[in-house]
């Protein structure tokens, strides 16, 4: 969630541009502060001008659209542009269309009592809070019906499911991204989904409702919720008192198992505590306190619930120098002088020049690489090669997940394939150590360029193209695993970053963000693009000839290899060469 700076100019007046202005931009000012003891969720207050007497139908429609940008939870001024029936049926939270700040809103009469509004949109948010970036130059259009009431024009009918249209600056002022937490289907850890929700009164309630609505399609089978199906808020609001959010649930089949009760509590605590002023969560069941094992009252610690943030692997990255793999501390990757020489007894394989795209497992005990012809896969434990496989073609860079499954993709029988190898089994057991196909019907007629597993191991990000190598696409899908935790299929994907016209590689930098090597326009140099699971993508510094990307420390620690066989470490807005290395292997990346 964005951190908003406190506003010092508390007495400056604020108004929107008048309804007959030419664009979607607004002029803002600041309202007086809140009452003592209240929670300040949106410091900058914006008010809308009331409807002007004698306004034309076009001005009424434009004024209505602009008035929705006011910081008023009830949209009273916006509703004044509507007839009573239309005001009663309008649901502002149905959807949001987002425009670039330079976009011009065009309203024109399209017939007797009809006005059409048009604009260029950059994104759309649906009624669940799902943010969808739109392709470049996407346009939206809405038809309104207007009638005269007492000599003044009012909107009598809105398009079906019309919510609000907001400029980008207004959207970022009124909405924030929040994480809705579910449970991994194969491990006891939290997995987030990202939703954009309006700030202001009722945020804690909206967060609780989002959790109760269940997991989205792209996570089906990969996550679960220990909130029983059909559970609803018994009181249609989450109350907040002295930092405690009280969530009263309907009576349902709540599990008696202590771990499931703790899981349910952790989901609500992690989700609802994102609301300003919420430090603790108290659960009730139709007015009666709902006890969670280990707590006498309100919940205030995910760690005490057994669902704290898992520690990152402590395995040092491996820098490939010639045929040697050198363990280096993350803070020494960019400092060849401080970097120690590899110990002579290091139990690491020698990677001959023919092996490319090496990867290291989460435990650091195994290394894998593909052959130069991208048709072979080799695995090493210590210095010993334990498996050599020939299968498929156009194999991608391999990657390990947090459960020691080795993933890679390629082509077989002229179809895209995703494979996993269970590296916890004996590599000498040909059946158990063989590559298993992970079903992903949505990859039909596609070519996989790169894939990476999220830190929780329950989602995979895939870059693919069409059969001709064009039309790139970034998809994120939940990983459905069998009883033995071996992946069996990928859920229906969530597609991201449609404005990128080339994508070469990607890496997860946290549990809700990937970074993609790519570009928006054909003439541009490649650069890393930060792609959240919901929200605007942002560009990093250019890097000519970039081939692969990984990270040693989130977004700040990005590392790129180039076609000149160099390893470059991000240093602010520039790239720093990492000595003589040609690859950097980071555990489970």
C-alpha positions as CSV (number, residue, x, y, z in Angstrom):
1,X,0.0,0.0,0.0
2,X,1.3,3.5,-0.8
3,X,2.4,5.6,2.2
4,X,0.7,9.0,2.0
5,X,2.6,11.9,3.4
6,X,0.8,14.0,6.0
7,X,-0.7,17.1,4.6
8,X,0.4,20.4,6.2
9,X,-1.8,22.9,4.3
10,X,-5.0,21.9,6.1
11,X,-6.9,25.1,5.4
12,X,-6.5,25.5,1.7
13,X,-9.8,25.2,-0.3
14,X,-10.4,22.5,-2.8
15,X,-12.7,22.3,-5.9
16,X,-12.9,20.3,-9.1
17,X,-12.8,22.1,-12.4
18,X,-16.2,23.2,-13.5
19,X,-18.4,20.8,-15.4
20,X,-17.9,22.5,-18.7
21,X,-14.1,22.2,-18.6
22,X,-12.2,20.4,-21.4
23,X,-10.4,17.5,-19.8
24,X,-10.3,15.0,-16.9
25,X,-7.7,16.8,-14.9
26,X,-8.6,18.3,-11.5
27,X,-7.4,21.1,-9.3
28,X,-7.1,20.0,-5.7
29,X,-7.0,21.6,-2.4
30,X,-7.1,20.5,1.2
31,X,-10.0,20.3,3.6
32,X,-9.8,20.8,7.4
33,X,-8.5,17.9,9.4
34,X,-10.6,15.1,10.9
35,X,-12.1,14.9,14.3
36,X,-9.9,13.8,17.2
37,X,-9.8,10.0,17.4
38,X,-10.9,9.3,13.8
39,X,-8.7,7.5,11.2
40,X,-7.4,9.7,8.4
41,X,-7.5,7.4,5.3
42,X,-7.3,10.0,2.5
43,X,-5.7,13.3,3.6
44,X,-6.3,15.3,0.4
45,X,-10.0,16.1,0.1
46,X,-11.5,17.1,-3.2
47,X,-15.0,18.5,-3.6
48,X,-17.1,18.6,-6.8
49,X,-18.9,21.7,-8.1
50,X,-22.7,21.3,-7.9
51,X,-24.6,21.3,-11.2
52,X,-24.8,24.7,-12.9
53,X,-28.3,26.0,-13.6
54,X,-29.0,25.9,-17.3
55,X,-26.3,23.3,-18.1
56,X,-26.6,21.6,-21.4
57,X,-27.0,17.8,-21.7
58,X,-23.3,17.4,-22.7
59,X,-22.3,19.5,-19.7
60,X,-24.5,17.5,-17.4
61,X,-22.9,14.2,-18.5
62,X,-19.4,15.6,-18.3
63,X,-20.1,17.1,-14.9
64,X,-21.5,13.8,-13.6
65,X,-18.3,12.0,-14.7
66,X,-16.1,14.6,-13.1
67,X,-18.1,14.7,-9.8
68,X,-17.3,11.1,-9.2
69,X,-13.7,12.1,-8.5
70,X,-14.8,14.0,-5.3
71,X,-13.7,12.6,-1.9
72,X,-17.2,11.8,-0.9
73,X,-18.0,8.2,0.0
74,X,-21.7,8.7,-0.8
75,X,-21.2,10.6,-4.1
76,X,-23.9,13.1,-3.2
77,X,-22.8,15.8,-5.7
78,X,-22.5,13.2,-8.5
79,X,-26.0,11.9,-7.7
80,X,-27.4,15.4,-8.1
81,X,-26.8,15.1,-11.8
82,X,-29.2,12.1,-12.0
83,X,-32.9,11.8,-11.7
84,X,-34.1,10.2,-8.4
85,X,-34.6,6.8,-10.1
86,X,-31.2,6.8,-11.7
87,X,-29.5,8.0,-8.5
88,X,-31.1,5.2,-6.6
89,X,-29.9,2.5,-9.1
90,X,-26.4,3.8,-9.8
91,X,-23.7,1.7,-8.2
92,X,-20.4,3.6,-8.3
93,X,-18.4,0.5,-7.2
94,X,-19.5,-1.6,-10.2
95,X,-16.4,-0.7,-12.1
96,X,-13.8,2.0,-12.7
97,X,-12.3,3.1,-16.0
98,X,-8.9,4.9,-15.6
99,X,-7.5,7.5,-18.0
100,X,-4.1,9.0,-18.5
101,X,-4.1,12.5,-17.0
102,X,-3.7,14.0,-20.5
103,X,-6.8,12.2,-21.8
104,X,-9.6,14.4,-23.0
105,X,-13.2,13.5,-22.2
106,X,-15.4,14.0,-25.3
107,X,-19.2,14.3,-24.8
108,X,-21.6,14.8,-27.8
109,X,-25.3,14.6,-28.4
110,X,-26.1,11.5,-30.3
111,X,-29.8,12.0,-30.7
112,X,-32.8,13.4,-29.0
113,X,-32.2,13.0,-25.2
114,X,-29.0,11.0,-25.7
115,X,-25.3,11.9,-25.0
116,X,-22.3,9.7,-25.8
117,X,-19.1,10.1,-23.8
118,X,-15.8,8.9,-25.2
119,X,-12.2,8.8,-23.9
120,X,-8.9,6.9,-24.2
121,X,-8.5,4.5,-21.2
122,X,-5.3,3.0,-19.7
123,X,-6.9,0.6,-17.2
124,X,-10.1,-0.9,-15.9
125,X,-11.0,-2.1,-12.3
126,X,-13.9,-4.5,-12.0
127,X,-16.4,-4.7,-9.1
128,X,-14.1,-7.1,-7.2
129,X,-11.1,-4.7,-7.3
130,X,-9.2,-6.5,-10.1
131,X,-7.0,-4.1,-11.9
132,X,-6.6,-4.7,-15.7
133,X,-4.1,-2.7,-17.7
134,X,-5.5,-2.0,-21.2
135,X,-3.6,-2.1,-24.5
136,X,-2.3,1.2,-25.8
137,X,-4.9,3.5,-27.4
138,X,-7.8,1.6,-25.9
139,X,-11.0,3.7,-26.0
140,X,-14.2,3.5,-24.0
141,X,-17.6,4.8,-24.9
142,X,-20.8,5.2,-22.8
143,X,-24.3,6.3,-23.9
144,X,-26.5,8.3,-21.5
145,X,-30.1,9.2,-21.7
146,X,-31.1,12.7,-20.4
147,X,-34.5,14.3,-19.6
148,X,-35.6,17.7,-18.4
149,X,-36.9,18.0,-14.9
150,X,-38.3,21.5,-14.0
151,X,-36.5,22.9,-17.0
152,X,-33.1,21.4,-16.1
153,X,-31.4,18.5,-17.8
154,X,-30.7,15.4,-15.7
155,X,-29.4,11.9,-16.5
156,X,-32.2,9.4,-16.5
157,X,-30.4,6.3,-17.6
158,X,-26.8,5.1,-17.4
159,X,-25.1,2.3,-19.4
160,X,-25.5,-1.1,-17.8
161,X,-22.8,-1.7,-15.1
162,X,-21.5,1.9,-15.4
163,X,-19.5,2.8,-12.3
164,X,-17.0,5.7,-12.5
165,X,-14.5,7.1,-14.9
166,X,-11.4,8.6,-13.2
167,X,-8.2,10.3,-14.4
168,X,-5.1,8.4,-13.4
169,X,-4.2,11.0,-10.7
170,X,-7.7,10.9,-9.3
171,X,-7.7,7.1,-9.3
172,X,-4.4,7.0,-7.4
173,X,-5.8,9.5,-4.9
174,X,-9.0,7.6,-4.2
175,X,-7.8,4.0,-4.5
176,X,-5.0,1.8,-3.2
177,X,-3.8,-1.7,-3.8
178,X,-4.4,-4.2,-1.0
179,X,-3.5,-7.9,-0.6
180,X,-6.2,-10.5,0.1
181,X,-4.7,-13.5,1.7
182,X,-5.4,-17.2,1.0
183,X,-3.7,-20.3,2.1
184,X,-1.3,-22.4,0.0
185,X,-2.9,-25.7,-0.9
186,X,0.3,-27.6,-0.3
187,X,2.1,-25.7,2.5
188,X,1.1,-23.8,5.6
189,X,1.7,-20.3,4.3
190,X,-0.2,-17.3,3.1
191,X,-0.6,-16.5,-0.6
192,X,-1.7,-13.0,-1.7
193,X,-4.1,-11.7,-4.3
194,X,-4.0,-8.0,-5.2
195,X,-7.2,-5.8,-5.3
196,X,-7.6,-2.1,-5.7
197,X,-10.2,-0.8,-3.2
198,X,-11.5,2.7,-2.6
199,X,-10.1,4.5,0.5
200,X,-12.3,6.2,3.1
201,X,-15.1,4.9,5.3
202,X,-15.6,1.2,5.2
203,X,-12.2,0.1,4.0
204,X,-11.9,-2.6,6.7
205,X,-15.4,-3.9,5.7
206,X,-14.4,-4.0,2.0
207,X,-11.2,-6.0,2.8
208,X,-13.2,-8.5,4.9
209,X,-15.8,-8.9,2.1
210,X,-13.0,-9.5,-0.5
211,X,-11.7,-12.3,1.6
212,X,-15.1,-13.8,2.1
213,X,-15.7,-13.8,-1.7
214,X,-13.1,-16.5,-2.1
215,X,-10.1,-17.1,-4.4
216,X,-10.1,-15.8,-8.0
217,X,-10.0,-18.2,-10.9
218,X,-6.3,-17.9,-11.6
219,X,-5.6,-19.3,-8.1
220,X,-8.2,-22.1,-8.2
221,X,-6.7,-25.3,-7.0
222,X,-3.5,-23.6,-5.9
223,X,-4.9,-22.0,-2.8
224,X,-7.6,-22.7,-0.3
225,X,-9.4,-20.7,2.4
226,X,-10.2,-22.0,5.9
227,X,-13.1,-19.5,5.9
228,X,-16.0,-21.9,5.2
229,X,-18.0,-21.4,2.0
230,X,-21.1,-19.3,2.5
231,X,-19.7,-17.4,5.5
232,X,-20.8,-13.8,5.5
233,X,-20.7,-10.8,7.8
234,X,-23.4,-11.1,10.4
235,X,-23.3,-7.3,10.8
236,X,-22.7,-5.5,7.5
237,X,-19.8,-3.5,8.8
238,X,-16.4,-4.1,10.4
239,X,-16.2,-1.9,13.5
240,X,-12.9,-0.4,14.6
241,X,-12.3,0.6,18.2
242,X,-8.9,1.6,19.7
243,X,-7.0,-0.3,17.0
244,X,-9.2,-3.5,17.1
245,X,-11.3,-4.4,14.1
246,X,-14.2,-6.6,15.1
247,X,-15.5,-9.0,12.4
248,X,-18.8,-10.6,13.2
249,X,-19.5,-13.7,11.0
250,X,-22.6,-15.7,10.3
251,X,-23.0,-19.1,12.0
252,X,-21.7,-21.8,9.7
253,X,-19.7,-25.0,9.7
254,X,-16.6,-23.5,11.4
255,X,-13.9,-26.2,11.8
256,X,-13.1,-27.3,15.3
257,X,-9.5,-28.2,14.3
258,X,-7.1,-25.8,16.1
259,X,-4.9,-25.3,13.1
260,X,-7.8,-24.4,10.8
261,X,-9.1,-21.9,13.4
262,X,-5.6,-20.3,13.4
263,X,-5.5,-20.3,9.6
264,X,-8.9,-18.5,9.5
265,X,-7.7,-16.0,12.0
266,X,-4.4,-15.4,10.1
267,X,-6.3,-14.8,6.9
268,X,-8.5,-12.1,8.5
269,X,-5.6,-10.6,10.4
270,X,-3.2,-10.3,7.4
271,X,-6.0,-8.9,5.2
272,X,-8.0,-6.5,7.4
273,X,-5.0,-5.1,9.3
274,X,-4.0,-3.3,6.2
275,X,-6.7,-0.8,6.9
276,X,-5.4,2.4,8.6
277,X,-5.8,2.3,12.4
278,X,-6.2,-1.5,12.6
279,X,-3.6,-3.3,14.7
280,X,-5.6,-6.3,15.9
281,X,-8.6,-8.4,14.8
282,X,-11.3,-9.8,17.0
283,X,-13.6,-12.5,15.5
284,X,-17.2,-13.1,16.5
285,X,-19.8,-15.6,15.6
286,X,-23.1,-13.9,15.5
287,X,-22.2,-11.7,18.4
288,X,-20.4,-14.3,20.5
289,X,-16.6,-14.2,20.8
290,X,-14.9,-16.7,18.4
291,X,-11.9,-18.1,20.2
292,X,-8.7,-18.9,18.3
293,X,-6.3,-21.4,19.9
294,X,-3.3,-19.6,21.5
295,X,-5.2,-16.3,22.0
296,X,-7.4,-15.1,24.8
297,X,-8.7,-12.1,22.9
298,X,-8.0,-10.2,19.7
299,X,-5.4,-11.5,17.2
300,X,-2.3,-9.4,16.8
301,X,0.5,-11.7,15.5
302,X,0.8,-13.9,12.4
303,X,3.9,-15.5,13.9
304,X,1.9,-16.6,17.0
305,X,-0.6,-18.1,14.6
306,X,2.1,-20.1,12.9
307,X,1.9,-18.1,9.6
308,X,4.7,-15.5,9.9
309,X,6.8,-14.6,6.9
310,X,9.0,-17.5,5.9
311,X,12.7,-16.9,5.9
312,X,14.5,-16.6,2.6
313,X,17.0,-19.3,1.8
314,X,20.5,-18.6,3.2
315,X,22.3,-20.2,0.3
316,X,24.8,-17.8,-1.3
317,X,24.5,-16.9,-5.0
318,X,26.9,-18.7,-7.3
319,X,28.8,-16.6,-9.8
320,X,30.0,-18.5,-12.8
321,X,33.5,-17.6,-13.8
322,X,34.6,-19.7,-16.7
323,X,33.8,-23.3,-15.7
324,X,33.9,-22.5,-12.0
325,X,31.0,-21.7,-9.7
326,X,32.0,-19.3,-7.0
327,X,29.8,-18.8,-3.9
328,X,29.5,-15.1,-3.1
329,X,27.7,-13.1,-0.4
330,X,24.8,-11.0,-1.8
331,X,26.6,-7.8,-0.6
332,X,29.8,-8.9,-2.4
333,X,28.3,-9.7,-5.8
334,X,29.3,-6.2,-7.2
335,X,32.7,-6.1,-5.4
336,X,35.3,-8.3,-7.0
337,X,38.0,-7.1,-4.6
338,X,36.0,-8.2,-1.5
339,X,34.9,-11.4,-3.0
340,X,36.9,-14.4,-1.7
341,X,38.4,-17.1,-3.9
342,X,36.5,-20.3,-4.1
343,X,37.6,-22.9,-1.6
344,X,39.5,-25.7,-3.3
345,X,37.2,-28.4,-1.9
346,X,33.9,-26.6,-2.9
347,X,31.4,-29.3,-3.8
348,X,30.2,-27.7,-6.9
349,X,30.3,-29.0,-10.5
350,X,32.5,-27.6,-13.3
351,X,30.2,-26.3,-15.9
352,X,31.7,-26.7,-19.4
353,X,31.0,-24.0,-22.0
354,X,28.4,-26.1,-23.7
355,X,26.0,-25.9,-20.7
356,X,23.8,-22.8,-20.5
357,X,21.2,-21.1,-18.3
358,X,22.3,-22.8,-15.0
359,X,20.1,-22.8,-12.0
360,X,20.6,-23.8,-8.3
361,X,18.1,-25.4,-6.0
362,X,16.7,-23.8,-2.8
363,X,18.9,-25.9,-0.6
364,X,21.9,-25.3,-2.8
365,X,22.6,-29.0,-3.1
366,X,21.7,-29.3,-6.8
367,X,22.6,-27.5,-10.0
368,X,20.9,-27.9,-13.4
369,X,21.6,-26.5,-16.9
370,X,20.5,-27.0,-20.5
371,X,22.7,-27.9,-23.4
372,X,23.6,-25.3,-26.0
373,X,21.2,-27.0,-28.5
374,X,18.5,-26.5,-25.9
375,X,17.5,-30.2,-26.2
376,X,19.3,-31.7,-23.2
377,X,19.0,-31.1,-19.4
378,X,21.7,-32.1,-17.0
379,X,21.6,-32.2,-13.2
380,X,24.5,-32.2,-10.7
381,X,24.7,-33.0,-7.0
382,X,28.0,-31.8,-5.7
383,X,30.5,-32.4,-8.4
384,X,28.7,-35.4,-9.8
385,X,26.4,-35.4,-12.7
386,X,23.4,-37.4,-11.6
387,X,21.1,-37.2,-14.7
388,X,21.3,-36.4,-18.3
389,X,18.0,-36.2,-20.2
390,X,17.2,-35.6,-23.9
391,X,13.6,-34.6,-24.4
392,X,11.7,-31.9,-26.2
393,X,13.3,-28.9,-27.9
394,X,13.7,-25.2,-27.3
395,X,14.1,-25.8,-23.6
396,X,13.9,-22.7,-21.4
397,X,16.1,-21.8,-18.5
398,X,15.4,-24.3,-15.7
399,X,14.2,-23.1,-12.3
400,X,13.6,-24.7,-8.9
401,X,10.6,-24.0,-6.7
402,X,10.6,-23.9,-2.9
403,X,9.6,-27.6,-2.8
404,X,12.6,-28.7,-4.8
405,X,10.7,-29.3,-8.0
406,X,12.7,-28.5,-11.1
407,X,10.7,-26.7,-13.8
408,X,11.3,-26.0,-17.4
409,X,9.4,-25.6,-20.6
410,X,9.9,-26.2,-24.3
411,X,8.2,-27.9,-27.2
412,X,7.3,-31.6,-27.9
413,X,5.4,-32.9,-30.9
414,X,5.3,-29.2,-32.0
415,X,3.3,-28.2,-28.9
416,X,4.2,-26.1,-26.0
417,X,5.0,-28.1,-22.9
418,X,5.8,-27.5,-19.2
419,X,7.6,-30.1,-17.3
420,X,8.6,-30.7,-13.7
421,X,11.1,-33.2,-12.2
422,X,10.8,-34.2,-8.6
423,X,14.4,-33.7,-7.4
424,X,13.6,-35.1,-3.9
425,X,13.5,-38.6,-5.5
426,X,16.5,-40.9,-6.3
427,X,17.7,-39.7,-9.7
428,X,18.6,-43.3,-10.5
429,X,14.9,-44.2,-10.4
430,X,14.1,-43.5,-14.0
431,X,10.3,-43.5,-13.4
432,X,10.2,-41.2,-10.4
433,X,12.9,-38.9,-11.7
434,X,11.5,-38.5,-15.2
435,X,10.1,-35.2,-16.4
436,X,6.3,-35.0,-15.9
437,X,4.1,-32.8,-18.0
438,X,2.2,-30.1,-16.2
439,X,-1.1,-29.5,-18.1
440,X,-1.7,-26.0,-19.3
441,X,-4.3,-25.9,-22.1
442,X,-4.0,-22.1,-22.4
443,X,-0.5,-22.6,-23.8
444,X,-1.9,-24.3,-27.0
445,X,-0.4,-22.7,-30.1
446,X,2.1,-20.8,-27.9
447,X,5.9,-20.9,-27.5
448,X,7.2,-20.6,-23.9
449,X,10.1,-18.1,-23.6
450,X,10.5,-18.1,-19.8
451,X,8.8,-19.3,-16.7
452,X,9.5,-18.6,-12.9
453,X,7.8,-19.8,-9.7
454,X,6.7,-17.4,-7.1
455,X,8.4,-17.4,-3.7
456,X,5.5,-19.4,-2.2
457,X,5.7,-22.0,-5.0
458,X,2.0,-21.8,-5.7
459,X,2.0,-19.5,-8.8
460,X,4.0,-19.6,-12.0
461,X,4.7,-16.6,-14.2
462,X,5.1,-17.5,-17.9
463,X,6.2,-15.4,-20.9
464,X,5.1,-16.9,-24.2
465,X,4.7,-15.9,-27.8
466,X,2.6,-17.1,-30.7
467,X,3.8,-19.8,-33.0
468,X,5.8,-17.3,-35.1
469,X,7.6,-15.8,-32.1
470,X,5.5,-12.7,-32.0
471,X,2.6,-11.4,-29.9
472,X,4.2,-11.8,-26.4
473,X,2.1,-12.5,-23.4
474,X,2.7,-12.6,-19.6
475,X,0.5,-15.0,-17.7
476,X,0.4,-15.8,-14.0
477,X,-1.4,-19.0,-13.0
478,X,-1.9,-21.0,-9.8
479,X,0.0,-24.4,-9.6
480,X,-2.3,-27.3,-8.9
481,X,-0.4,-30.1,-7.1
482,X,-1.3,-33.8,-6.5
483,X,-1.3,-35.6,-3.2
484,X,2.4,-36.0,-3.4
485,X,2.9,-32.2,-4.0
486,X,4.1,-32.9,-7.5
487,X,2.5,-30.3,-9.9
488,X,-0.2,-31.6,-12.2
489,X,-1.7,-28.6,-13.9
490,X,-1.9,-24.8,-14.1
491,X,-5.1,-22.9,-13.4
492,X,-6.7,-20.4,-15.9
493,X,-4.2,-17.6,-16.1
494,X,-4.3,-13.9,-15.2
495,X,-2.8,-12.0,-18.1
496,X,-0.7,-8.9,-17.4
497,X,1.3,-6.2,-19.1
498,X,-0.5,-6.1,-22.5
499,X,1.4,-2.9,-23.5
500,X,4.8,-4.7,-23.7
501,X,5.6,-5.7,-27.3
502,X,8.7,-7.8,-26.5
503,X,9.4,-9.9,-23.4
504,X,12.6,-11.9,-23.0
505,X,12.8,-13.1,-19.4
506,X,11.3,-12.5,-15.9
507,X,11.8,-12.9,-12.2
508,X,9.7,-12.6,-9.1
509,X,10.9,-9.8,-6.8
510,X,8.3,-10.4,-4.1
511,X,5.2,-12.4,-3.5
512,X,3.0,-10.1,-5.6
513,X,5.4,-8.6,-8.2
514,X,7.4,-9.8,-11.2
515,X,10.0,-7.9,-13.2
516,X,10.1,-8.5,-17.0
517,X,12.9,-7.8,-19.4
518,X,11.1,-6.2,-22.3
519,X,10.1,-3.1,-24.2
520,X,6.9,-1.2,-25.2
521,X,8.0,0.0,-28.6
522,X,10.1,-1.7,-31.3
523,X,12.7,1.1,-31.3
524,X,13.4,0.9,-27.6
525,X,16.3,-0.7,-25.8
526,X,15.3,-3.5,-23.4
527,X,14.8,-2.6,-19.8
528,X,13.3,-4.2,-16.7
529,X,9.6,-3.5,-16.2
530,X,8.1,-3.9,-12.8
531,X,4.7,-5.7,-13.1
532,X,2.5,-6.0,-10.0
533,X,-0.2,-8.6,-10.0
534,X,-2.6,-5.6,-10.2
535,X,-1.6,-2.1,-11.1
536,X,0.5,0.1,-13.4
537,X,3.8,-1.2,-14.8
538,X,6.9,0.9,-14.4
539,X,10.2,1.1,-16.3
540,X,13.7,0.6,-14.9
541,X,17.0,1.7,-16.5
542,X,17.8,0.6,-20.0
543,X,20.2,-2.3,-20.6
544,X,21.5,-3.0,-24.1
545,X,21.7,-6.7,-25.0
546,X,20.0,-8.0,-21.9
547,X,19.3,-11.8,-22.1
548,X,18.3,-13.0,-18.6
549,X,17.3,-11.5,-15.3
550,X,17.4,-12.6,-11.6
551,X,17.6,-10.9,-8.3
552,X,19.6,-11.1,-5.1
553,X,17.5,-8.6,-3.1
554,X,14.1,-7.8,-4.5
555,X,13.7,-5.0,-7.0
556,X,16.8,-3.2,-5.8
557,X,19.0,-6.2,-6.4
558,X,18.3,-7.0,-10.0
559,X,21.0,-8.8,-11.9
560,X,21.1,-9.1,-15.7
561,X,23.2,-11.1,-18.1
562,X,23.9,-9.8,-21.6
563,X,24.7,-11.2,-25.0
564,X,28.3,-10.0,-24.4
565,X,28.5,-12.6,-21.6
566,X,28.6,-10.0,-18.9
567,X,26.8,-10.0,-15.5
568,X,25.4,-6.6,-14.5
569,X,24.1,-5.5,-11.2
570,X,21.6,-2.7,-10.8
571,X,23.0,0.3,-9.0
572,X,20.2,2.8,-8.8
573,X,19.6,4.2,-12.3
574,X,22.6,2.5,-13.8
575,X,24.1,-1.0,-14.3
576,X,27.4,-2.1,-12.7
577,X,29.5,-4.9,-14.2
578,X,30.1,-7.8,-11.8
579,X,33.8,-8.6,-12.6
580,X,34.5,-11.5,-14.9
581,X,31.4,-13.5,-14.3
582,X,29.1,-14.8,-17.1
583,X,26.1,-16.1,-15.0
584,X,24.7,-15.6,-11.6
585,X,22.7,-18.4,-10.0
586,X,20.4,-17.5,-7.1
587,X,18.7,-20.3,-5.1
588,X,15.1,-21.1,-6.3
589,X,15.0,-18.2,-8.8
